[in-house]
């Protein structure tokens, strides 16, 4: 690719990143190594001026340590690709971010498509293929949770809109009914308001590991088995899980083949599929991570394959955008003359 591409990463503040598992930085590093241009943008620095999305954007010159140049306001439609890499929770601000990014030029490559980020919750998404999931209930209703507990006896409770093992608890039925108090407590969020929970039948096989399979455009490109530390049921790396080399089982391969067309059709280019005992428990699409751990246990450099695929997609989109601009008589540039004052680093 002769002309360097411009990749815009929509990020959480650097100080909040967990560098042990951070995948965005390793993708940035690979892009910079190949001579591509990388830019950093945070949610609080995005605006919509009439119908034009703009942002206060910093060029990234290095990632270890992170080195940013002076931030300037720029037109988001001047980029070749946008990666929304904010971690959950999926809250009102996250929703509004996706609505602003709906104003991106359709020809800009999105990894992943912001409509998919908005429309599909990564804990609910596996339920589109219920034959592959453990028994699951999503509710904020006490009666339903009690019924589900009586039926399955041993559950895992997860907040619907969080990640990294935060807020997860185990729930067991007991004859005295003491589990009801735990249900009541779990249904209340940090803000004191009722919240949706995911209740899944507890899978004892988690002690043997929770397998993260990294999917690139519907195909597995790497995997790692995360084993909870002794005495824990949490297989999240953030919660101290140990990482081991993994292989793809026949059932897991079948599940991936089944869900791949859906991911491709909805622009879900990057995903982290989580498997316990052959069950699909989560399908992470907001900012799937663990590339560093996959590389460490496999000896691969998975980021290279990801960047290869992203550059290929961007190159194809560039041709389409040029043809569209010619057909429209450069309508886009005339439409945005009113916003010339915002142009800067990315122009």
N, C-alpha and C positions, 0 to 999 in steps of 0.2 A: 504494500500500500504506500504510494509515493507521498501523498499529503498526510501529515500526522492527523490522527483523529482526535477529537475532543470529548473526553469522558467526564461527565459530571456525576460525582457521588454525593447523594443527600445523606448526611451523617448525623449521628449523635455527637455531642461534644467529646473531644478526644479524651478528656479526663475521665469520662464515664465508661470508656471501652475496656473490656476484659482482654488484655493483650495476649493472654494465653491461648485463646480460641479465636481471636479476631481474624476474619477472612477478608474483609474489605481492603485492609492495608496490604496484604500479600498480593491481591489483584492489582492494586495501584502500583505496587513495586514492579510487577511483571510488565505492566503497560509502559511505565517510565523506562524500564530497561530496553524496551523495543522502540523507544523514540516517540511514543504517543504522548499526548498532552492530557494531564489529569487535573481535575479541579475539585474543590471541597466546598460544600454548602450545607448550612444547618437550617433547621426548620424555622427558627425565629428570624432568619434573614431572607425569607421568601415573601414576595408580594405579587398581587395581580393588579396591573394597571389597565383598567378597562378590560380588554380581553388578552392582554399580553403578560405572561408570567415572567417575572424578573427575579434576580437574586443577588445578594452581596457575596461575591464568589472569590475564593482564594486559589491561585494556582498551587499545585503540590509539586515540589521539586525533589523531595526525598521522603521516605517513610520510616527510616530507622537511623536516627530519630526523625520524627515527623517535622518537615520543614515547609512552611507555607509562606507565599509571597503576599504582598499587600492586597487586601480585599477591595474589590470594586463592584459596583452594580453593573449587571450584564443581563442581556436578553437570554432566557433559557432556551429559546428556539434557535440559538446560534450553535448549539452543541450537536454532536453526532449521536451521542448515547447518554442516557440517564439511568443511574442505578440508585434506587431508593433503598438504603441500607440501614434504616432506623430499626432498632429492636422494639419489640412490644414493651409496654402495653399498648394495645390498640385502643386509643381513647378518642375523644372528640377532636382534639388537635390533629391526630393522625388522619382521621376521616377528612377533615377540612384540607389537610395537605394534599390528599389524593384528588380532591375536587379542584384545587388550583392546578394541579398537574394534568388534569383533563384538558387543559388549554395548550398543552404541548402540541407542536406540529406532529401530525400522524406519522410522518416519515422518520421521526427520531426513534432510534432503537431504544427499547425500554427493557431492562433486566432487573425485576420482572415488570410486566405491564401493571400500571397503577390501578387499572380497573380490577384486575385479579386480586391485588392486595386489598382492595376495598371490599370485594364481593365474597371472598372466601376466607373463612377463619381456619387457621392451620390445625386446630384441634377438632373442628367439625368436618373439615374437608374429607378425611378418610371415610366418613359415614356415607359418602356417595357410593361406596363399595362395601356395604355392611357385611358381606360374606367374608371379608378379609379382616374385620376388626373384632376385638373382644366386646362383650356386652357393654353398652355405653348408654348413659343418660345425661342429657344436658337440661338443666332446670334451675330455677331459683325457688322452687316450691318444696316446702318441707315434707308434705305428704308423699310426693313422688319419690323424694330421696329416702324416706323411711321405707316405702314399699320396695324400692330397689335394693336397699340394704338387707331387708328380710329375705328377698329372693336370692341374692348372691353372697350374702354373709360377710364377704371381705372385699373392700373397695379401695380404690385410690381416688382421692378428690383433688382436682386441679382447678385453679382459677381459669376462666375461659380465655382471658385476654392478656395473659402474662407468659413468661418464658423462663428458661434456664433453671427450672426446678423450684422457682420461687412460689411459696404459698401452697406447695403440695403436701398433703397429709394422707395417712392411712386410716381407714375406718373399719371397725369390726362390729358385727352384730353381737349383742349379749342379751341374756334372758331378762336382766333387770331393766333393760331399756336405756342404759346410760349412754348409748350411742346417739340418742336423740339430742342430748346437750351438745355433742360434738358437731352434729349437723347444724344446729342453730348457730353455733359460733362460726362455722366455716362459711355460712351463707352471708355473713356480714363482711363487707370490704373494709379497707383501711380508712375510708371516709365515713364509716358508720352506716352506709346504705346497703340494702340487699344487692347481691351480685349473682350472676350466673356461674354455676359450677359445672365442671365435667366430672361425672362419676363413671369410673371404669372398673369392671371386675378385676381384682388384683391377680396378677400373673406371677406366681412364685418363681417362674423361670427367669425373672429379671435378675436373680442372683447370678445367673450365668452370663448376663450381659444384655444391653440394649444397643442394637446395631444401628448406626447412622450410615445410610447409603446416600452419597451425594449424586444427585441426578442433574445431568446437563442436557437440556432439550429432550427429556424423556429417557435418557440412557444413563446407566450407572457408570461413573468414572472413578469412583473410589469409595472405600468404606472403612469403618473402624468399629470395633466392639468396645462398648463402655461398660465396665464392670463396677457396680457399687462398692464403695469401701466397706470393710467389715462392719457388720451391724447396721448398715444402711440399706434402704430400698430405693434410693435416688441414684439413677445412672447418669446424671448430668455431669459433664466435665467440671462445670462451675461448682458442683457439690462434692468434688473430690474423687470422682470415678476414675478408675485406672483404665488406660487405653491399650487394646491389644489388636493385633492383626486379625482380619476377618475375611470370610469367604461368603459369596452369595449362594444361599440355598435355593433349591428348585422352586419351593413355594414363593419365596421372595422374588425370584426372577419372574415367575408367573404374574405376581401382583404388579410388578413394575411394567411388564408388557401391557397389562390391562389398563393401567392408569395413564400410560404415556400419551395416547392420543388426546385425552382431556387436557393434560398439561400443555401440550403443543398448541392445541386449538385456542387456549386462553392466554397464551403468551407467558406461561410460567417456565422460563428458561432455566432458572436455578431453583433447586428444591432439595430439601433434606428429608428423606423418608426414614422413619424410625420403626424398627421391628423388634418385638419381644416374642420369642418362641414362635416365630412365623406369622405373628399378627401385626398388621399395620396400625400403630398406635397414634402417630402424628405425621403430618406432612407439612414441614416447615417451608414457608415461601417468603416470609418478610425479609429475613437476612440470614439465610442458612449458613452455618459455620462448620468448623471442625476440619477444614482443609489442612491446617498445620498438623493436626493429630493423624489424619489420614496419610500425609506425606511421611510422618515420623515412623509409622508402623509398616508402611508399604515400600518405602524407598522411592516412591513416585514424586513427581512435581505436578500435581493435579491442576494448579493454577495455570500452567502452560496450555493445557487442553482447553480450559475455560476461556482463556484470552484468545486462543486460536479461533474458537467458535464465535466469540463476540465480535472479533474483527471481521470475520467472514460475513456475519449478519449486517454489520455497519456498512461494509463495502456494497452489499446488495441494496441497502436502503438509500445510500448516497445516490446511486444511479436513478432510483425511483424519484427521489426528491428533485433532482435536476430536471428530469422530464416533466414533473408536475409544475415546476417553476416556469419552464418554457411555455407550457400549455396555458398557464394562467397569466402570461404577460407580466411576470414579476409582481403580481398583485400583493404578495406577502410584504415586499419591501415598501410599497406605497402605503399599505395599511399601517405600518409601524413607524412612519416618519415622526408622528407625534411623540414618540418615545426615544428619540435619538439621544436625549440627555442621559439616558441610563446606560448607553453603550460604553464598553470599556474593555476590560481584560479579555473577554471571550470573543470579541468581535473580529 
